[in-house]
Amino acid sequence: MLRVLRNFWNDQRGMALVLVSIMLPAIIGFSLLVIDMSRANNMHFDLQKGADAFALAAAAELDGKSDSITRADRALATLVSNQYYFSDSATPGAQTLQAAGVTRRYLRTIPKDQAGVAGDARPLTDFITDEVTDAAQARYIEVKVTPVGFAAIFPVSFLSSSATGSFNVGATAVAGFSSSVCDFTPMFICNPYSSIQSLGDTLRGNKRPMVYLKAQGGGGSVQYGPGDYGFLKTPDGSQATPDLTNMFASTKPLSCYKDDGVETAPGNVPPVNDGINVRFDIYAKNGLSPTTYPPAPNVRKGMVAQIDSKGACSYVAPAGTQIGKYMGLPRDNCMPNCASLTGFDRLGNGVWDLPNYWLVNHGTSTLPADLPADSSRWTVYNYEITHPELTSGPEATLPQCNNNWLSDPKRRMIYVAIIDCVANQVQGSKGPYPVQAFASIFVTEPAGSPPSADIYGEIVDITTKAGNGSLDNFLRDEAQLYR
């Protein structure tokens, strides 16, 4: 009997069963916690995915137009439907998240990184309260999913009689709309008009007021004003004059800029008139390659082409008997004293001497029947290209020095960002500054020589609702998640 007891005492078989029996409740409880965490995370992921989808769908409509909020709300209501699982709904399976299950608020701006604090860490404050009057200012949207109930499997009441395994899961997303342009020259102009709407009003009808743009120098501390122009930081950060000149001369500059903020280059960057003037078949000695940087198909500018004894071709001002036989596209009649008519001496009124221009270059002051008398210079320029049969004076329409001209009439365009330099107190080597619009400017005459490098032209189109769509190929509209 004693031996039996001793053997039983020393027998260790079945010890695992004892340990498992002790640990089993903990193992089961831990497994239930893992399952609950997975279920809750999956539901939050589904809700966050839905919030993101709602925010992006609505943000894509915030294009700065007066009906943008109406369209954004319509997108919320009709374009998005998501499903989520594991809620405490009485209906098992997937639940549908629709617009009724979210709330939204529109914003003008969202906080940016400042003083070492990330923008995401700053609260949203710039909400739009008047969604009718200020609809055009909406650029961002905050979408919040109404919290959804979740019930845990883990028996929380086992730990405490007052504990509950139910809680709510929600999600928030912030998205915005931005426009960017690519293949743009790294240049900005200070809006010479009182508002972007006033500028847009001038794009209606045939006439186009001439704008006189002046380079602002003097370093980074100088304040830019209406009608000034300056340079934007290039993608590679270079501010060397040769690099900027090449970008201005290029038919496709490798640069992109967003309307939510551009940074200016230093205010003392030298003029890049050589890069602009290749469009007129004018090449500086030892400068840009005529093969790489072709001229426009119409380079009439009131200058005489001449070839020297070495075969080098250049242009000079007419002299002697040549005077009166050459004329480029004239400036507005009121220039340089247009302030009494337009309120600003750098803005013309669109009235210029088209009959005399036509007489000098085409032998008659009578315009063709299909060319309106109040045509813009851009219209006349294109008319001359599309009607090569026109009688021409001593100055030819086509380039005389470089036969490798580009057939695209837009070669005489430069593309710029328009900034409200007064409201934003624009200076060189600063920013980012918000862009009111991107614009195309038809350069009507060669840019002046340093140090002024003045530019005369017509604003042909802008990227706002007042535009005519000719810049669409440059635009890259995108809706982006920010939070």
Buried (B, 14 or more C-beta within 10 A) or exposed (E): EEEEEEEEEEEEEEEEEEEEEEEEEEEEBEEBEEEBEEBBEEBBBBBBBBBBBBBBBBBBBBBBBEEBBBBBBBBBBEBBEBEBBBBBBEEEEBBEBBBEBBEBBBBEBBBEEEEEEEEEEEEBEEEBEEBEEBBBBBBBBBBBBEEBEBBBEBEBEEEEEEEEBEEEBBBBBBBBBBBBBBBBBBBBBBBBBEEBEEBBEBBEEEBBBBBBBBBBBEEEEBBBBBBBBBBBBBEEEBBEBEBBBBBBBBBEBEBEBBBBEBBBBBBBBBBBBBBBBBBBBBBEEEBBEBEEBBBBBBBBBBBBBEEEEEEEBBBEEBEEEBEEBBBBBBBBBBBEEBEEBBEBBBBBBBBBBBEEBBBBBBEEEEBEEEBBEEBBBBBBBBBBBEEEEBEBBEBEBBBBBBEEBBEEBBBBBBBBBBBBBBEBEBBBBBBBBBBBBBBBBBBBBBBBEBEEBBBBBBBBBBBBBBBEEBBEEBBEEBBBEBB
